[in-house]
Every structure is written in C-alpha cells, then in structure tokens.
C-alpha cells in the first residue's frame, strides 16, 4: 500500500536532500537525543498551521518553521551554559542559501520514506530572515526561519 505524502515528510526530505551540510541523520520534526547531534547541530522542521491546501492541480503549499540547533556539551554530557549559536547560525544560513540555489533543480523528485508516493518540490521561498532565539534555559543555541514550500505529489 502506498501512502500519500504529507507536508512534514516533504519538508524533512527537502531539507535532508537539497541543503548542503544537512543529511537525513540531522533533520526531523522532533529533536533526538542531544548526544546524537551535538557535534554537528540539528535541523527541526515544523509545519505551521495555515489555510487548508487548495488542490488546484498545480501543487500544495506548506509553511514550515525551521529551527536550527547547536549545543556544546561539557565532559559530563550536559549542555554548557554558553549556547552554540554559531553552529545553529551556519545551518540556518545553509538552509536560506538553498532556497535560491541555481543548481537546486526544483522539480526533481525527492526520495521519500518507504511506502510513500514520490513528490517534487517546485519552489522554496524564505518568509523570514534567520533570527536567534535568545535565552534558551537549556543552553542550546537556536536560530529560526520560516519557509514556504510549494510541492506536488507525482
């Protein structure tokens, strides 16, 4: 049985396959254990509730909040008090750059998880500039930006 793709799956697939420096192990809709991503940072995609998609035949539009995370771990595995904003900012800038990349080849199919139909991303537009989310009590560095992703099932 083949399932219909969802906006969160499409967002994660685009981020992991089309953004340099981000791979499938470093992007999801939820943060995994911090020890799994502390060295390189992590990208979290959250679909923002918006107007229901209109099925006009030319695709769907999803608004996605992208949170880029960085952390520096102490020897005991706890987060250091100084957030790793630089790690998070580098990831956010990579995401932003990928939205305008001329070699992006929008329209190429994305690999989807097993049993999900194929999709293609038609365009990705930044809706906000990357911005730091200050004063995270966890000691994590976080930079956030919003994207509009136009996609279509194949």
Secondary structure, DSSP 8 states (H G I E B T S, - for coil): --B---HHHHHHHHHHHHSTT--GGGEESS---GGGTTTT-EEEEEE---S-----SS-EEEEEEEEEEE--B-TTS-B-SS--HHHHHHHHHHHHHHTS-TTS-TTSEE---TTB--EEEEEEEESS--EE----TTS-EEEEEEEEEEEEE-
